[in-house]
Amino acid sequence: MLMSRVHNPVRRWLASIVAAAVVAVGLIAAEPSPPAAQAAACTGTSGVTVVVDYGPLGGGVQVGCALGDPATGLAAIQGAGFTVAGTQRWGLAFVCRINGQPTAATEPCINTPPASAYWSYWHASGSGAAWTYSTLGAGSYDPAPGSVEGWSFGAGAAPSITAP
């Protein structure tokens, strides 16, 4: 009888650990993964298309798709497969690098870059629509599915391609 009393608390403890592990695995499995990025424009309202025009940095124009309904312009550009870095002073409130461009040797990203060499942020309501300069930062803007986000490096010119 003494032996069963000793093992009973141990069994209950082990059972609770196993139950907790099963619940944790269930939560992880049930949590949806973020939609994968596509290296092309979105189709219809399947997501937000993102255009990055590297301009004088080289690299041409790249287009990606952030599937679904990203909550912000930052979520859209990251969801489309681009990496983004902010400035040391302002963080991601001021986008300083996209996919490592400009390099740290060119722009240290401590404060805001000069007006002649920064990432300007644009919107288009859909494919073929005109670009409109953003009056909000990418962390505050909520792009609609089917719209196009544009990023262009230089002195504030719109991306060099028509919104795809």
N, C-alpha and C positions, 0 to 999 in steps of 0.2 A: 504494500500500500504506500509506503514511503517513496518507493521508486516511481510510482505513477504520479505522485504529487510533484516530484522533481521534474519529470519529463513534461508534465502538463503545461507549466508556464513556458518552457522552452518551445514546445510545439505551438502554443498560441503565438509566441513571439515570431517563430519562423513562418507561421501561417500569415501573420500580419505583414511581414516583410515581402512574402511572395505576392500577396494581394496588392500591396502598394506597387510592386514592380509591374504587375499585370496592368493596373490602372495607368501607370506612367507610360508603358509601351502603347497602350490603347490611345492615349492622348497624343502621343507623338505620331502614331500612324494616322490618326484622324485629322491632324493639322494639315491643311492643304499647303502644298509648296507654292511659292510664287510662280506665276507663269513664266515660262522660258522666253527669252528674247528671240526675235527673228531678225535676220540681217537683210531686211527688205521692208518696204512700206507695208503698213497694215492693210487688210482688206475690209472695206466697208467700215463698220463700227466695232470691229473686233479688238480695237485697241487704239493707242495714240502713236502716230508715226513721228519719229524724231530724225531731224536732219542736222548733221554737224558739218559745217563748211570750215575747213582748216585754213583757207585763204593763203596768206603769205607764209604760213608755217609749213606748207607742203602737205601732202596726204590727201589732197582733193576734197571731195564731199562724200561723206558716209551716211547711209540711211539705215535706221533700225526701227523695230516695232516693239512697243511695250504693250503686251497683250492685256486685255481687261480694261479696268478703269482706274489708272493711277491717280492717287489723291492730290499729287502736286507735280509741278514741272520737274522737280528733282527726282521724284519717284519715276517719272516717265523716262528721263534720260538714263537713269540707272537701270530701269526695267528693259530698256532697249539695248542693253549690253555695254554701255559706255561707263568708264570710271570717271569720277568727278572729285576734284580737290578744291577746297576753298582757300581763303587767305588766312594767315596766322591771326590777324586781328579780328576778322569778321566771320571766320568759319565758312560754312556753306551758304551763308547769306550773300556771299559774293563769290561766284564761281571763277576760279583762277586757272584751273587746268582741266582739260578733257582728254582722257587717254594719255596723260603725261605731257600734253602740249599746252602752252609753251614749256620748254624744259626749265629746270631750276637755274641753269646757267643764264638763260635769257630773262626769266622773271622769277624772283625769289618768293613771290606770293606772301609777302609779309603784310602789306597794306593793299589798298586797291591799286590795280595796274593803271598805267596812263590811259587817257582817253583815246590815244591813237593805237593802242594794242591791248584790247580786252575782248572777252566773249560777250557779244551782244545777244539778247534773248528775244525771240520773235514767235508769233503765232499765226496760223492760217486756219480758217474754219474747216478746210477740207482740201482734197486734191484739186490743184489748179487755182485755188483761192489766193488772193494777194496776201503778202506778208504784212503784219502789223507789229510794230515795235512794242514790246511788253512794258506796261506801266507798273507791273508788279514783279517782285523777285520770284525766282523759280520755286522757292519754298512756300510762297503764298498763293501761287496761281494754281487753279484746278482745271486741267485740260479735259475736255469732253472726249469720249470715245469717238473716233472718226476724224478728229482734228489733227493738226500737224504742228509740232514744236520745232522751232529753228534756232540754231546756235551758229554764230558766225564770228570768226576771229578777225580783228582789225580795228577800224575806227568807227564802228557802228553801222556798217552797211548790212543790208539784209542778205540772207544766204543767196548764193549765186545761181541756184536752180529754182524752178517753179516748184511749189509745194507738191510733192508726189501724191 
